[in-house]
Amino acid sequence: MYAHRQNIHSHALVFLFAIGAFVSILTTVPISAHAFNVIVVKSAELKPYQDAVRGFKDACNCDVRELKPDEVVGGDDILQKSPAAVVAIGTSGFKKVRAMRDLPVVYTMVMPAEVALSLRPNISGVSMDISPETYVATMKEVFPGARRVGLLYDPRHTAAFVEEAAKAARAAGLELVDKQVRDPREIPGLLDKMQGAIDVLWMVPDATIATAETVDYLLHFSFQHSVPIFSFSRKYVEMGAVAALDVDPYDMGAQAGEIVKKLAEGETGAIRVWARASHLTINRKVAAKMGLKIKDEIAKKVENVE
């Protein structure tokens, strides 16, 4: 009898040990990195978009199938592939998928005006804009003597951003001198009204403002009146703006990947964030011509254009 009980006890210990080992395996082995799949619609074969895709893949840790915009026939075509989400990189890609309602749609590197037309609960994404607070803080660092910041914008495109920018400027002790523009032909007259009333001209990514013709007006005003332009892209610094705070495409892709992971884990509703990583570029030659002294500690840690 004793031997029989001992045998039963031994079997029970083996069973319990096996269960414990199994539970241990379940709790220590991570969920498969390929637990869900995502379709990425990339607008073009350009380096910024490629960098964004790379950042997305690194952050999402999911199966990714890339499509070009002309490969997307419609929403039903995508639904047949049963993805967990659709990610649009670039404006033309976003236009192809923004009408979808049966799947989460996540955007990045899309013009704000296009996003504003599609603010539904299933649409999440990363803004092309860096937060107004970051812009303002950087402006104060680069131009410590500036107190009045001029800004031209089209309310159809960037009204929400300018509203936040005004709050950020007030909190930082700056005056935002903003003027609405609905037609690019209004810009020369509005700039004339800003003469003597601003210390810095803030150029935001607004489709009405950032055109070849209007940028010429802005640069002419800047050079003529020694008012530095603070922009959103390095290319304008190369053209004559004094400084620009640029987004990081790789990190914007990574942010999109983080959003998709949150949605896959059960978070509901739209998740929309500012671009968080930025690069500051300064044109020291133009700054010097305008009599502006860029602090050495700033110049050493930023990209300089001569």
C-alpha positions, 0 to 999 in steps of 0.5 A, a space after each residue: 500500500 505504501 509503495 502504491 501511494 508513493 507511486 501516485 505521489 511521484 506521478 503527481 509531482 511529475 505532472 505538477 512539474 510538467 504543468 509548471 514548466 509549461 506555464 513558465 514557457 508561456 510566460 517567458 516566450 514573447 508573442 510572435 513578432 509576426 502575430 499580425 500583418 499590415 499593408 503599407 501604401 507608399 506614395 513613391 520610391 523616395 528616400 524619406 518614404 523609404 526611411 519611414 517604411 524602415 522605421 515603421 518595420 523596426 517599431 511595429 515588428 509585424 508582417 508588412 506588405 508594401 503596395 504602390 498607390 496605383 496597386 490599390 484598386 479600392 477598399 475591398 481589394 485591401 480587405 481581401 488581404 485581411 490585414 490588421 491595419 493599413 498604413 499610408 506613407 505620403 499624401 498620394 498613398 493616404 488619398 487611396 485609403 482614407 475612405 476605408 471604414 472597416 480597418 484602422 488607417 494610420 498615416 504618416 508624412 501626409 500634408 495636414 490639409 489632407 488629414 483635416 478632411 478625414 478625421 474619423 475614429 478609425 483614422 490615426 497618424 503622425 502629424 507632419 508638424 512638430 509640436 508648436 511648443 517645440 517650434 517656439 522653444 527652438 525659436 527662442 533658443 536660436 533668436 533670443 532677442 526676438 519678441 514678435 513672430 510673424 506667421 502667414 497661414 491659410 485657415 483652411 489648412 492650418 487653423 488648428 496648428 496656428 491656434 496651438 501655436 498662439 497658445 505656445 507663443 503666449 506661454 513663452 512670452 512671445 507675440 504671434 502676429 498672424 495673418 490669414 491668407 486664402 489666395 497667394 496673391 494676398 501675400 505681398 500686401 500682408 508682408 508689407 503690413 508686417 514690416 517693422 512689426 515682427 522680429 522673425 517670420 515663421 514659415 509653416 507647412 501650409 499648402 497655400 504658403 509653401 509654393 515656389 512663387 510665395 517662397 520667393 516673396 517671403 525670401 525677398 521680404 526677409 532679405 530686404 528687411 533683415 527679418 530671419 525666416 524660421 522654416 520647417 525644411 532644410 531646403 528653405 535654409 539652403 534657399 536663404 531662410 536662417 533656420 529650419 526645424 525638420 522632421 525625421 522620416 525614420 522616426 515618423 515611421 517608427 511612431 506609426 509603427 507604435 500606433 499600429 501596435 497599440 491598436 493591435 493590442 486593443 486600444 480603441 479610437 483615433 491616436 494622433 500625435 505630433 512628430 517628435 524627432 527633429 533636426 535643426 539646420 542653420 544658415 550661418 552665412 545668411 544669419 551673419 549678413 542680417 547681423 544675427 549672432 548664433 551662439 556657439 553652443 547651438 552652432 556646434 550641435 546643429 547642421 550648418 549650411 553656408 
